[in-house]
Amino acid sequence: MRIGLVGYGGWGRVHARVIGRVAGLSLGGVVAGDDDSARQAAHDLPGVSVHRSLDALLADPAIDLVDIVSPNHLHADTAVKAFDAGKHVLLEKPMATTLTDAERVVAAAERSGRYCDSVLQLRASRQWAKVRSLIEEGALGRMRAANFTLFRRPFRGGAGDWRFARAEVGSWILEEPIHYIDLLLWYFRERGLPIEVAASGVASPRGPGMFDAFTATMTFADGSYAVFSQCLAGFEHSLVLELAGDQGAIRTCWAGAMDRTETPDFELKLRRAGAEAAETVAVEKSGEVFELEEQLRRLLVEAPSGSPLVSAREALPSLKVCLEIERALVEKRTIPLRWS
């Protein structure tokens, strides 16, 4: 499968490197956003065509799938153009910065009949997906409560400081928290979608959509709840998830020098339904680079069969919740969630 990569910033370079590690995948072209990244791509990827326009990549009949790793505000338009050109799409989160644009992506994907997978790769994790499998097998009983905390170093601006520009990033809640909101919705799937969200936080001096710290609570119709907290005033990269059901509980953590480290520390502990003591559940490896590689490897089977890890439609709820978390922060009130 030949892949066209759109975006060659820091994370785009990780995508390129990981594509090169997966047998059966090859990089057929790159779209660079500026002269510096174009020169870097030409240096790093000898023999790979480097384009400055999306149209040039989409016109290449040898490209099977477009992997979109550009700044957030470009995701929706790029995806729609790729679908219209008959390409499969792997789309970095968030798929859009507004709900209207996200719905446009869903419509384009479904209209085209092409494969669309959202890069919510933690669902392919041997750590975070293991949590879901334990829930499914009944190890916790009925889900009741969750606390998920991210403590990390501040965000970097990215090329041209796009991550510090409201019009380009959308919001910092869409940048990394969307991964963990997606996981929480997945873990609570049997409880249905949340009925309301409340949040409090500390605004960043960088402007609207930027919060140096916040805590959000999603409440479900049966009274169960899930809390997510992010602090960007910290150091390194640390995640802690605590889940409690009516019969068992899980505590799992991940820590590394940064989010892309390939040598993190991690642990998953479970008190299984009917047990008094907790056990340590073996996890071979964990980290977003490993999980990206797993998601890319799955393309070889999933794209031909049309069975993505997370379809565009399935990615909509986490995006909507993130947008409503920002609304709750700005308006300082609980926001009812309406699902049609």
N, C-alpha and C positions, 0 to 999 in steps of 0.2 A: 504494500500500500504506500503510495507516494503522497506525502503531506506537504502542504504549503503553510508556512508559518507567518502569521501576521503580527509583527511586533518583535523587536530584538533588543529590549531593555534587559534588566537584570533577570527577571523571571522568564522572559522569552529565551534568553541564553540557556537557562536551566532546561526548558522544554526541548531546545535543540539538542542539548547534550544527552538528555534521556531518550529522545527519539533514536539517536545513534546507538543506544545500548540495546534496543529491542529488535530482535531478529524478525524480519518480515516487514519492518517499517523503514522508509527512507525519506530524507528531506529533499523535496524537489524544487523548493524555492522559498525565498524569504522576502517579505515586505518590510522595509526599514522606514521608520518614521522621520529620520533626519540624516544628515550627512555623516555624523559621527557614528551612529549605529550601523549605517550602510557600510562604512569602512571597516568597522569591527566585524560585521558579518562576513564580508569578503575575505578578511584575514583568517577568521576562525573556520570558515566553511568552504575551502577550495573546491571548485567544481560545482557549487550550488549557485543557481541564479539568484541575484539580489536585485529586487525591484524597489522603486520609489512610489509605485502606484498599485493599488489593489487590483485595478482592471487588468493590468499586465499579468498578474498571478492567475486571476480567474479565467483569463483567455487561454491558459495552458491546458490542453486536453489531458495531459499526463497527470495532473493533480487530481487525486481522488477525494481528499479531505482537507478542509481549511481549519487550521488550529489558530484560534484568535486569542492573542495575548497582548493586545494593545491597551492603552488607557481606557478606563471604564466607559467614558462617554462615547467611545467609538464602537463598542461591542454590538449594539443593536443594529446599526446601519450596516456594519460589516457582515454580520450574520445573514441579514435579509438578502444582501447582494450575493453572498455565497450560495444561499439556497436557490435564488433566482437563476444562478449560473449552473445549477445542477450538481453542486458539490455537497458532500457530507460535511458536517461541522462539529468541531470540538470547541466549546465556548467557555472561556474563563468566566468565573464569577466576578461581579454580578452580571447577568446576561444583559442588563440595562440599568440605567439610573432612575428610571421612572416606571411606574406600573403600566402606563400606556405603551411605552416602547417595549417592555417585556411581553405584553400581550401581542404586540406586532411580531415579535420574534416567534412566539408560539404559533401564530397563524401562518407565518411564512414556512416554518418547519413542517407543519401538518399539511399545508397546501402542496409543498414540493414533494412530499413522500421521501425526502432524504433523511438520513440518520442525523440526529442532533443529541449530543451528550454535553451536559453541563459539568464544568470542572469543580465539582464538589467532591473531590477525590477522597476525603476522609471516610466516605462510605465504603471505600475499597480497603480501608486500613485493617491490619491484623489486630490492632488494639481497639479502635473505635467501632469497627464492624462486629468485633467479638462481643461487645456490650449488647448490640442489637440481637445477636443470636442467643445470648443468655436470656434476654427478655422474652424472646419468642419461645424458648423451651420451657418457660415458666419458672426460672430460677429465682425470680424476685416476687412472683405472684402478680398482683395487680399494681401497676405503677401509681405512685402517690406524689412523689416530690423529687426534684432535682436541683442541685446547685452546681453551676459550671463557672469556673473563674479563669480568666486569662490575665496574667501579669507579665508585662513585656517592656522592652525598650521602645522609645518613641518611633513612629513611622518615619521612614526616609521619604524625601520628596519625589524621587524618581526623575526620569529625564525631563528637564524643563520644569521641575517641581510640580508635575501634574497632580500628584497626590495632595498637594496643598491648595489646589484650585477647586472651588466648589463646583464649577461648571464641568470639570473633567472627572473628578473622583465621585461626584454625587454626594457621598457622605462617608465618613470613616466607619460608620456602622455597616455600610455595604462592602467595606474593604476586607476585613478579616472576620468580624463577628458573624457574618452571614454563614460561614462554615459551621459554627457552633449552634446557631439558631436552627440550621437545617438538621443537624444531628439530634437536637432536642425534639424537634417535630417528628423525626423518624422514630426516636425512642418512645414517644408518647402516641404513636400512630393509632393504637387501639382506643385511645381516649378521644379521638376526633381532633379537629383543628381547634386552637384556643379561641375563647370567646371574647377575651379582652387582654390588653397589655398596658402596664404602668411602668414608668421609668423615672429615675432621677440621675443627675449627673453634673459634671463640672465642665463647663464650656471651655474650649481652647481659644486663646486670643487670635488664632489664625482665622476665625470667622465662622459663618453658618455651616452646619453640617459636621463641624469638628468638635469632638468631645474628648478631653484628655482622660476622662474616666466616666463610666456610667454603669448603672445596674438596671436591668429590665426584668419584669416578672410577667410571664404568660400564665394565664389562668384558664383552665379547661372547664367544660360544662359540669363535670362531676365533682369539682372542687380541687382536683389535683392541680399542681402548679410546677413550673420550671423557671428557675432564675438564672440569668446569665450576667456576669460582671466582667468588664474590661478595664484595665488600668494601663495607660500608655506612658505613665511617668515612672516606670520601673526600669528593670535591667534584664538582660538575657531574655529567655522566653519560657514561660512556665504555665502549664495547664493542670487544673485539678477538677475532676468531675466526681460528684457524690450523688448517687441515685438510691432511692428507697422505695420498695414496694411494700405490700402488706404482709409479705412473707420473707423477703430477703433484701439484701442491699449490696451495692457495689461502690468501691472507691478506686479510681484509677487516675494516674498522673503521668505527665510527660514534661521533661525539662531539658533544655539545651542552650548552648551559647547564643543561638538564634533559631528562627523558625525553620531554616533550611539545613540545619546541621544533620549530618548522617551518622553522628555518634552520640545520640541523646541518652538520657536515663529515663526509664519508664517502668511502670508497674501496674498490674491490675489485680485487685483483691476482691473476693466475692464471699459474702455469707449467704450460702444457698438456702432456699426454702427448706425448712425442716432441720437445718444444722444450727448448732450453737456457736461454733467457731468459724472464723473466716479462713479461706484458702487462697493461695496465690495461684492465679491462672497464668499459664505459660503464654508468653507473646514473643515470637521470634524476633521481630524487628518492627519499628514504628517510626514514622516521620513523613512529612509531606512530600519529600523527594521520592521515597520508596513508593508512596501511594500514587503519586503521579505516574511513576513507571508502571505500576500495576494497571492503572486506568488506561494508559497507552497500549499496554500489551493486550488488554481486553478488546481493543478496537478491532483486532484481526478476526475475532469471532462475532462481536456485537454489531459492528457496522454492517456486514453482509446480512445478518439476521434481523436488523432493525430493533435491537433490544438494548438501549443505553443503560448505563449505570443510573443516571438521573436525567430524565427527559426534560425538555424545556417546560412542558406543562407541570411536571412534578417539581420543578425548581421555583415555580411561581409563589407558593405559600411562604417560603423563607424570605424571598425578596419583599413581599408585601408586609410581613411582620417587621422586617428591618426598617422599612419606610415608616411604619406606624410607631415604632419605638422612637424614631426621631421626632415624630409629631408629638408623642407623649412628653418628650423632653422639652420641646419648644413651648408647648401649650400648658405644661405642668398639670396634666390631668390624665386620668385613665381613659384609654381609647377603646371603645367597643369595636370588635372585629366582625365584619360582615363578609360572608363567603357565599358567592352565588354559583 
